[in-house]
């Protein structure tokens, strides 16, 4: 690559920038996943989407067959957060089991009576620390192709 830069060919540099930015965006999206327990709600942020689940709409919280967290609503929606996907770290620190205990504690006696019209907010998740490098990577990749 250094030889091509010495000759004035900067396409390789733009290509490296495109790959670097794209890899950074993917890693940042995955590492920013989380489950937030807010009074009255459970917020789940997966790589591309987020869910806001009111506690009264949760019918069941359990561990899935793969060792990850599974939240089921009264409508039958099954939501699996990526952050509790049954990793080695999760198995060692027992984070899924602790999350299940905490969410069940938030539920209290709500799991017995389903609400009238359960709704879960499901939307695209913006992650600026991942989206900015992604857009820079797309620009650098397009510049590599055009020039």
TAGILIN-V544932 format. One line per field, one symbol per residue. phi: phi as a letter, one per 40 degrees, with the letter a starting at -180 (. if undefined). A space follows every 50 residues. Layout:
# TAGILIN-V544932
phi->???
This chain:
# TAGILIN-V544932
phi->.ccccccgcccccccccccdcccccccccccccabbcbdgabbbbcdbbb bbbcdccccabaccccgccbbbcccgcbbbcccbcgcccccccfcccccc cccccccgbcccbcccbcbbcbacbcbccbccccccccccccccccc
